Amino acid sequence: MTHRSKTLEFLIPSYKRPQSFVRAVLSVASQVEELDLSDRVKVTVVDDCSPNIDLAEMSKAISPFSQFVSVRQNERNKGMSLNIRDMVAGSVADFCTVLTDDDLLQQDSLKEIIETIDNLKKEQHTIGSFFVPRYSYLEDGT
């Protein structure tokens, strides 16, 4: 019997912060490429119908990662909670996690997350969620 590697999807809800969501995507994408995980890790950005945002322009900035990054926009504003709920409900990955558009994935943490997922025994795969430390930054970037 062959063992299928578990998949992980980063869900990035966004609203009115296109440059910020690009930074969030890049913080994940650089680690996906470094670890050669594009077959197991996906990134999905859903903009919640931000006004005056050129989504095509933002998508260009992350186009080198189009193999595992997708960007779309809601037709109407749903609000953050409903946007996140719909993103989670639509995920087909074994695991998904929300990374808000103003946060970054800590360097070298993807390796640890994947190792944790890979070390789960089959009977433990019923976990609903797990949390990792959250690091915030101030508006000035510190």
C-alpha positions in Angstrom: 0.0 0.0 0.0 1.5 3.4 -1.0 1.5 6.2 1.5 0.1 9.5 0.1 1.7 12.6 1.6 -0.7 14.9 3.4 -1.4 18.2 1.8 -1.6 21.7 3.4 -3.3 24.8 2.2 -2.6 28.3 3.4 -5.7 30.5 3.2 -5.1 34.2 3.0 -8.2 36.3 3.4 -7.6 39.9 2.2 -9.4 43.2 2.2 -7.9 46.6 1.1 -4.3 45.4 1.6 -2.9 44.2 -1.7 0.7 44.9 -1.0 0.3 43.2 2.3 -1.2 40.0 0.9 1.7 39.8 -1.6 4.2 39.9 1.3 2.1 37.2 3.1 2.1 35.0 0.0 5.9 35.5 -0.5 6.6 34.5 3.1 5.0 31.1 2.4 6.0 30.7 -1.3 9.7 31.2 -0.6 9.6 28.3 1.9 7.5 26.1 -0.4 10.1 26.5 -3.1 13.1 26.1 -0.7 11.7 22.8 0.5 10.4 21.7 -2.9 6.8 21.3 -1.5 4.8 22.7 -4.4 3.0 19.3 -4.8 1.9 19.3 -1.2 1.4 23.0 -0.2 -1.0 25.4 -1.8 -1.7 29.0 -1.1 -5.2 30.5 -1.8 -5.8 34.3 -1.5 -9.4 35.5 -1.5 -9.9 39.2 -1.7 -13.2 40.2 -0.1 -14.3 42.6 -2.9 -11.9 45.4 -2.1 -12.8 48.6 -3.8 -10.2 50.2 -6.2 -7.9 47.2 -6.2 -6.2 45.9 -9.3 -6.1 42.2 -8.5 -4.4 41.5 -11.9 -1.6 43.8 -11.0 -1.1 42.1 -7.6 -1.3 38.7 -9.2 1.7 39.6 -11.4 3.8 40.0 -8.3 3.2 36.4 -7.3 3.0 34.9 -10.8 6.3 33.0 -10.4 4.4 30.8 -7.9 1.3 30.3 -9.9 1.8 26.5 -9.8 0.8 26.5 -6.1 -0.7 30.0 -5.5 -4.2 31.1 -6.6 -5.8 34.5 -6.2 -9.5 35.3 -6.6 -11.9 38.0 -5.5 -15.4 37.7 -4.1 -18.2 39.2 -6.2 -19.5 41.0 -3.1 -18.1 41.8 0.3 -18.9 39.0 2.7 -17.0 40.2 5.8 -13.9 38.6 7.3 -15.6 35.8 9.2 -17.8 34.6 6.3 -14.9 34.9 3.9 -12.7 32.7 6.1 -15.5 30.2 6.7 -16.1 29.8 3.0 -12.3 29.5 2.3 -12.1 26.7 4.9 -15.2 25.0 3.6 -13.8 25.1 0.1 -10.4 23.7 0.9 -9.7 20.2 -0.4 -6.3 19.8 1.4 -5.8 17.4 4.3 -5.0 20.4 6.5 -5.6 24.1 6.1 -4.5 27.2 8.1 -5.5 30.8 7.9 -2.7 33.4 7.5 -4.2 36.8 7.5 -3.1 39.3 4.9 -1.1 41.4 7.4 0.9 38.5 8.9 3.9 36.6 7.6 4.9 33.0 8.0 7.9 32.9 10.2 11.1 31.9 8.3 11.8 28.1 8.6 8.5 27.3 10.2 7.0 25.5 7.2 9.5 22.7 7.6 8.4 22.2 11.2 4.7 22.3 10.3 5.2 19.7 7.5 7.2 17.4 9.9 4.4 17.6 12.5 1.8 16.7 9.9 3.9 13.9 8.5 4.5 12.4 12.0 0.8 12.2 12.8 -0.4 8.6 13.1 -3.4 7.6 11.2 -5.6 7.4 14.3 -4.5 10.9 15.2 -5.6 12.4 11.9 -8.9 13.3 13.5 -7.5 16.5 15.0 -9.6 19.5 14.3 -6.8 22.1 14.5 -3.5 22.9 15.9 -1.9 26.3 16.7 1.5 27.7 16.2 2.9 30.8 17.9 1.7 34.0 16.4 4.1 36.9 16.0 2.7 40.3 15.3 4.3 43.4 14.0 3.6 47.1 14.4 2.6 49.4 11.6 6.2 50.6 11.2 7.2 47.0 10.4 8.9 46.1 13.7 
